[in-house]
Amino acid sequence: MRPIYVVKYMEARVKSGDDLEVRDGRALGGIIRERRRSLGITQEYLAMTVGLTQRSLSLIERGETGARFDNLLDLCLALGLDLSVRVR
């Protein structure tokens, strides 16, 4: 059974504090990309901030890589997102 990741998403179009369920890398990557864009941050800057290459971040945002969990946590922290796991 795969865990469900829940992202606390702080985006203008979604009420602050809303939970979004993420069941795959593509969905989480999309949330990371939308949040980065809403903050006006470039891929290059965010990647440098968390110790990734721009190419790695691009792959994560498109859900095309099996990113390390600690990298995902670093990205969420840098973007003001909370990541939690709950049993369904």
C-alpha positions in Angstrom: 0.0 0.0 0.0 1.4 3.4 -1.1 1.2 6.2 1.4 -0.8 9.4 0.6 1.2 12.5 0.9 -0.7 15.6 2.0 0.7 19.0 1.0 -0.4 22.1 2.9 -0.7 24.5 0.0 -0.4 28.2 0.5 -1.6 29.6 -2.9 -3.9 32.4 -3.6 -6.3 30.3 -5.7 -6.5 27.7 -2.9 -7.5 28.8 0.6 -4.5 29.1 2.9 -4.2 25.9 4.9 -6.0 23.7 2.4 -4.8 20.1 2.1 -4.1 18.6 -1.4 -3.7 14.9 -1.7 -0.7 13.8 -3.7 -0.6 10.3 -5.0 2.2 10.5 -7.5 5.3 12.4 -8.4 3.7 14.3 -11.2 1.1 15.8 -8.9 3.7 16.8 -6.3 5.9 18.3 -9.0 3.0 20.3 -10.3 2.4 21.8 -6.9 6.0 22.6 -6.5 6.1 24.3 -9.9 2.9 26.3 -9.2 4.1 27.5 -5.9 7.5 28.5 -7.3 5.9 30.5 -10.0 3.4 32.2 -7.7 6.4 33.3 -5.6 8.2 34.6 -8.7 11.2 32.4 -8.1 13.1 31.0 -11.1 14.1 27.3 -11.4 17.7 28.3 -11.3 17.4 30.2 -8.0 15.3 27.5 -6.3 17.6 24.8 -7.4 20.7 26.6 -6.2 18.9 27.3 -2.9 18.3 23.6 -2.2 21.4 22.2 -3.7 20.0 20.8 -6.9 20.7 21.4 -10.6 18.2 23.3 -12.6 17.7 20.2 -14.8 17.0 18.1 -11.7 14.4 20.6 -10.5 12.8 20.7 -14.0 12.5 16.9 -13.9 10.9 16.9 -10.4 8.4 19.6 -11.5 7.4 17.4 -14.4 7.2 14.3 -12.3 9.8 12.6 -14.5 12.2 11.5 -11.9 12.2 9.5 -8.7 13.5 12.4 -6.5 15.1 11.7 -3.2 12.7 12.3 -0.3 15.1 14.7 1.4 15.2 16.8 -1.8 11.4 17.0 -1.8 11.4 18.0 1.8 14.0 20.7 1.1 11.9 22.0 -1.8 8.7 22.1 0.3 10.6 23.9 3.1 12.0 26.5 0.7 8.6 27.2 -0.8 6.7 27.4 2.5 4.9 24.1 2.0 4.2 21.4 4.7 4.5 17.8 3.7 2.9 15.1 5.8 1.9 11.5 5.4 -1.3 9.9 6.7 -2.6 6.3 6.7 -5.7 5.8 4.7 
